[in-house]
Amino acid sequence: SNQQPAQTVAVGIDLGSYQSVIAVSQKEHHGHYEQANFRETPNVVGFGANERYLGEAGQIKHKTNYKDTVTYITRFLGLPPDSSLLDKERKFITVSTETSGGGRLAFRVNYRGESQIFIAEEVVAAFLNKLRGILELNKISRDQPVVLSVPGYYNMFE
């Protein structure tokens, strides 16, 4: 049999509040859908002495490195430092927060031996790169279009 490998027809990422899900739909060369793969990963980024720990690795690292781990990262997108919502989130935040030089919510972490500040969008960008890496490990081309779904309550800034 001279069968060709399955062709990826759709990739979706559901960027949730607590975890994200990657779904990949593939079809055989004859057009029938073969499979849909799903992968869930927690929205966590941990900062260490030499690297970042993302997803499951970040969640594991959170237990021993809670002061340098940002959990549920998407909840902070677009959130101003003086938001009353942030006041409610503070009881769940184990990392130090502050206002960046640009007036944005930022996280202070020890990364690569230095105290560094990252705004929420930078932390989420690192996480999205991790999701892209998961796709590449599963032989999904970097050129494959991806549909990104976000919570319905997000505003344009988020």
N, C-alpha and C positions, 0 to 999 in steps of 0.2 A: 504494500500500500504506500502511495506517495502522498501522504497527508501533510498539509502545511500546519504549522503551529497555530493555536488560537489567536485571533486578532482582537486587540482591545478596542472596544467601541465606545466606552464611556467610563470616565473616572469622576467620582464625586467625593468631596470632603464635607462632612457636616461638622462645622466648628461650633461645638456646644459650649455650655458654661462650665461643665465639669470634666467632660471628655470629648474627644473628637472621634469620628468614625470615617474610615476610608472605605469606599465601595468601588469595586472594579467589575464592570460587566464585559465579558468576552464572548466571541462567537467563533464557531468553526468556519472554515473556508466556504462551506456551503450555505451559510447564512442563519443557521439555527443558534439560538443562544445556548452556550455551553455551560457557563457558570457565572455566578456573581460572588466575588470574594469580599468579605467584610473584615475589617480590623479596627478594634477600638483601642484608644490609647488615652491615658489621663492627661489633662492640660496642666502639666507641671514642668517647670524648668528649675533645676538646681545648679548652682554655681560652685565649682570646686577649685582646688589649687591649680589644676592644669587643664580642666575641661568643663564643659556644661553637661549636665545630665538631664535628658529630656524624656517625657512620657513615663513609661514604667520605671526606667532607671532613675528619673527624678523623684518619683514617688517613693522608691526604695531609699534613696539618699536623704529624703526629707526626714526620715526617722533619726538620722545621726547628724544632719546638717540643716536643721530647720531654720536657722537664722539666715541662711543664704539660699533658700528655696522659695520660689514664687509658685503658689498653688492656684489653680483655677484662673489662669492668666487672662482669659478672654473677658472675665467679669470687670476688668479694669480698663478696657479700651475706651477711650474718650471720656473717662471719668475725671472730672476736675479734682484737684487736691482738697478743695473745700466742700466737696459734695456731701450731703447728708447720707447718701448711700454708702459712701466710704466709711462714715462713722459706724454704720451697721456692720460693714465687712471687717472692720479692724479687729473684732474679737476672734476672727478666723485667720488673720494674717500673722505669720510668724517672722516675716522679713520686715526690715525697717523701711518706712515710706517717708517721702519728703517731696518738696516741690522742686522741680528741675529749674535750671536757669531760664528756660523758656516758659515757665509757668505751668508745666505739665506734671502730672502725677509720676513719680519716679520711685524706683526701688534701690536701696543701697545694699550692696552685697560685697562679700570678699571673693574676688575672682582673680585667679592667677597671682595670688599673694598681695593684691592691692584692694583697697576699698574703692569700688566703682559704682556709678549710678547708671541705671538703665530705665528709660521710659517704658511704659507698658507696650507700646507698639514695637519697640526693639525686642522685647521678650517674646512677643507673639510671632515676630518675624523669625526668630531663632527656632521656635516651635514648628512653624510652617516649613522651614528648611528640613527639619527632622522628618516631617510627613513626606516631603518630596524624596528624602533618602529611603524611606520605607518603600515608596513606589519604585524607585530605581533598583532596590534590592530584589524586587519582584519582577524585574525585567520590563517595567513600564517606562517607555521612552520619556525623556525630559521634555520632548516636543509635544507630547500628548495633551490636548486641551483638558482642563480640569474645571468642573463646576464646584464653586465654593458656596456652601449654604451657611448662613449665620442665623442666630436667633431672631425671631420676628420683631422683638422689641428694640433691636439696634436702630440707632438713628444714623444719619448720613456721616457724621464724624467717626462713629465707631466702625 
